Amino acid sequence: MSPSRRGFTLIELLVAIAIIAVLIGLLLPAVQAAREAARRMQCSNNMKQIGLAMHQYHTTYDAFPPCGSVDINGNSTGSGRVPQTASIHLRLTNYLEQRAVYDAYNFLIGDVFNGAAVPANTTVMSTPIPGYLCPSDANPGSTQNLAGGYSAPVTTVNYAVNGGVNRWNTAGRKTGTAWWLGGNPYFGSVVRMATITDGTSNTAGFGEWVKGTSGQNTPGPNLVYSIASYSNGGAANDQAACRAASAPLWDFKGEYWTLQDTGRGGPYYHVMTPNQPSCAVSAAFGNVDSFIAASSMHPGGVNVLLLDGSIRFVKSSVALSAWSALGTRAGGEVIGADAF
C-alpha cells in the first residue's frame, strides 16, 4: 500500500500567498524606479539633441535662434502686426531631422491671427514632434482642436527656452537665452556665444515643464495661477506673490508649440525655482512675460540644458540665488560647484 501524499493546508497556502504579496510589494517600487530612470534618460537625451541643434544653428548663423518677434514697443499681440512669430522650436526643426516640417511652414504669415489659427500653417501646428515630449509626462496637454474651428488637434511640447529672470527687476531687459526679432532693444539683443559672459556651462538654454491638463484646473505643476502684476519689487517678492496666488488662470501649458508665446512655444522663466507654482497675468495669445516655472514629473527636480550642450539635473530645493544665476547669460554671478 503506497503512502498517501500530503497536500498544502489552508494556513500554508495563505502564508505562501502572503510571502508572494510581500515580494511583489518590494519589487514593484524597484520596477517603477527603473522605468522612471529610463524615461528620465530619454528626456535627457531629447534635450541633448536640442542642445546639438542649438549649436548647429549657431554655426550657421553666428547666433542662437530667436524665439519669435515683437514690435518696436515690445508687444506681440497675435494681431498679424508682428512678423516672424515662429517659435524657437520651429527654427530648430531643420536641425532635428524634421526638415519636412520646417519646409512646410510659412514663416512670413505666422500662426494665429486675432485668436484663430492661420490656415496655411495648421498642418505644421498640429504635427507633434516626438523629440519635444518628455516620456515622464504622459498627459496630452490639450485635447482641443486649433482655434478657429479647425478639425486639426492642438499639439504640445515639454521643453522651453530660458527667458531669464523677471525683466521688471533688470531695467526691463531680457536676461536669458531667449531673444526676439523686431528692433526693441529690451527684447532684441542678439544672443550669441560672445554674449554669454557668465559662461556657457553656467547658463541655462532650455528647461522642461509639465504640460497642462486641457483646462481641468487640477492643482499641481500643470496649472498656471493668476497674479495681478509682474512688478513686485524684487525676486523674493515675485516668489511670494506667486506662491500666494490661488486663482487658476490657465491649464493648457505647452500647447501650440509653433507659437512664440510664453507657456506655449515660448520661454519659461527663472523666477520660481523648479516645481514651484507657475503664474502669469494673462493667458491670451501673444504673451511674452510670465512667471512660468521649470517643472517635471521626475522625482526631486528638473532637467536643464546648459549652453555648453550638457544636461544638468537641478534639484527642486535649489536656492533662488543659484537658480536666478543659472537663468542669466551676463549677470556676473558666481555659481558654486555644489549649488545644484
ChimeraX attribute file (.defattr): number of C-alpha atoms within 10 A of each C-alpha:
attribute: neighborCount
match mode: 1-to-1
recipient: residues
	/A:1	3
	/A:2	4
	/A:3	5
	/A:4	6
	/A:5	5
	/A:6	6
	/A:7	8
	/A:8	8
	/A:9	9
	/A:10	9
	/A:11	9
	/A:12	11
	/A:13	12
	/A:14	12
	/A:15	12
	/A:16	12
	/A:17	12
	/A:18	12
	/A:19	12
	/A:20	12
	/A:21	12
	/A:22	11
	/A:23	11
	/A:24	12
	/A:25	11
	/A:26	11
	/A:27	11
	/A:28	11
	/A:29	11
	/A:30	12
	/A:31	11
	/A:32	11
	/A:33	12
	/A:34	12
	/A:35	13
	/A:36	17
	/A:37	15
	/A:38	14
	/A:39	17
	/A:40	22
	/A:41	15
	/A:42	17
	/A:43	23
	/A:44	21
	/A:45	15
	/A:46	19
	/A:47	28
	/A:48	20
	/A:49	17
	/A:50	24
	/A:51	22
	/A:52	18
	/A:53	22
	/A:54	23
	/A:55	21
	/A:56	18
	/A:57	18
	/A:58	16
	/A:59	11
	/A:60	9
	/A:61	11
	/A:62	15
	/A:63	18
	/A:64	25
	/A:65	26
	/A:66	24
	/A:67	29
	/A:68	28
	/A:69	25
	/A:70	26
	/A:71	17
	/A:72	16
	/A:73	12
	/A:74	19
	/A:75	17
	/A:76	23
	/A:77	20
	/A:78	25
	/A:79	14
	/A:80	15
	/A:81	12
	/A:82	22
	/A:83	18
	/A:84	21
	/A:85	29
	/A:86	26
	/A:87	29
	/A:88	26
	/A:89	26
	/A:90	26
	/A:91	20
	/A:92	22
	/A:93	19
	/A:94	17
	/A:95	18
	/A:96	19
	/A:97	12
	/A:98	14
	/A:99	12
	/A:100	11
	/A:101	17
	/A:102	19
	/A:103	12
	/A:104	12
	/A:105	20
	/A:106	14
	/A:107	17
	/A:108	11
	/A:109	18
	/A:110	26
	/A:111	28
	/A:112	25
	/A:113	18
	/A:114	13
	/A:115	16
	/A:116	16
	/A:117	20
	/A:118	18
	/A:119	15
	/A:120	14
	/A:121	18
	/A:122	21
	/A:123	14
	/A:124	22
	/A:125	26
	/A:126	19
	/A:127	16
	/A:128	17
	/A:129	18
	/A:130	11
	/A:131	22
	/A:132	20
	/A:133	22
	/A:134	27
	/A:135	19
	/A:136	19
	/A:137	17
	/A:138	11
	/A:139	14
	/A:140	18
	/A:141	24
	/A:142	21
	/A:143	15
	/A:144	16
	/A:145	14
	/A:146	22
	/A:147	18
	/A:148	14
	/A:149	9
	/A:150	14
	/A:151	12
	/A:152	16
	/A:153	19
	/A:154	23
	/A:155	23
	/A:156	28
	/A:157	28
	/A:158	29
	/A:159	34
	/A:160	30
	/A:161	27
	/A:162	31
	/A:163	31
	/A:164	27
	/A:165	26
	/A:166	28
	/A:167	21
	/A:168	16
	/A:169	16
	/A:170	12
	/A:171	9
	/A:172	12
	/A:173	18
	/A:174	25
	/A:175	25
	/A:176	31
	/A:177	27
	/A:178	28
	/A:179	26
	/A:180	28
	/A:181	23
	/A:182	21
	/A:183	15
	/A:184	17
	/A:185	16
	/A:186	17
	/A:187	25
	/A:188	20
	/A:189	18
	/A:190	18
	/A:191	21
	/A:192	14
	/A:193	17
	/A:194	10
	/A:195	15
	/A:196	19
	/A:197	14
	/A:198	18
	/A:199	17
	/A:200	19
	/A:201	17
	/A:202	23
	/A:203	28
	/A:204	29
	/A:205	32
	/A:206	27
	/A:207	28
	/A:208	28
	/A:209	28
	/A:210	27
	/A:211	30
	/A:212	27
	/A:213	22
	/A:214	20
	/A:215	18
	/A:216	13
	/A:217	18
	/A:218	13
	/A:219	14
	/A:220	16
	/A:221	23
	/A:222	28
	/A:223	26
	/A:224	32
	/A:225	26
	/A:226	21
	/A:227	23
	/A:228	13
	/A:229	13
	/A:230	20
	/A:231	13
	/A:232	16
	/A:233	10
	/A:234	14
	/A:235	20
	/A:236	13
	/A:237	12
	/A:238	21
	/A:239	20
	/A:240	12
	/A:241	17
	/A:242	24
	/A:243	16
	/A:244	12
	/A:245	17
	/A:246	14
	/A:247	12
	/A:248	18
	/A:249	20
	/A:250	24
	/A:251	25
	/A:252	26
	/A:253	30
	/A:254	31
	/A:255	27
	/A:256	28
	/A:257	31
	/A:258	31
	/A:259	27
	/A:260	32
	/A:261	30
	/A:262	26
	/A:263	35
	/A:264	27
	/A:265	28
	/A:266	29
	/A:267	32
	/A:268	34
	/A:269	29
	/A:270	30
	/A:271	29
	/A:272	28
	/A:273	26
	/A:274	29
	/A:275	22
	/A:276	19
	/A:277	25
	/A:278	34
	/A:279	32
	/A:280	23
	/A:281	17
	/A:282	18
	/A:283	21
	/A:284	11
	/A:285	20
	/A:286	24
	/A:287	20
	/A:288	22
	/A:289	22
	/A:290	28
	/A:291	28
	/A:292	29
	/A:293	27
	/A:294	32
	/A:295	29
	/A:296	25
	/A:297	19
	/A:298	18
	/A:299	12
	/A:300	14
	/A:301	20
	/A:302	23
	/A:303	25
	/A:304	27
	/A:305	29
	/A:306	24
	/A:307	24
	/A:308	18
	/A:309	21
	/A:310	17
	/A:311	21
	/A:312	16
	/A:313	15
	/A:314	18
	/A:315	18
	/A:316	19
	/A:317	14
	/A:318	15
	/A:319	14
	/A:320	17
	/A:321	16
	/A:322	19
	/A:323	26
	/A:324	22
	/A:325	24
	/A:326	30
	/A:327	28
	/A:328	26
	/A:329	27
	/A:330	17
	/A:331	17
	/A:332	11
	/A:333	15
	/A:334	12
	/A:335	15
	/A:336	9
	/A:337	6
	/A:338	7
	/A:339	12
	/A:340	17
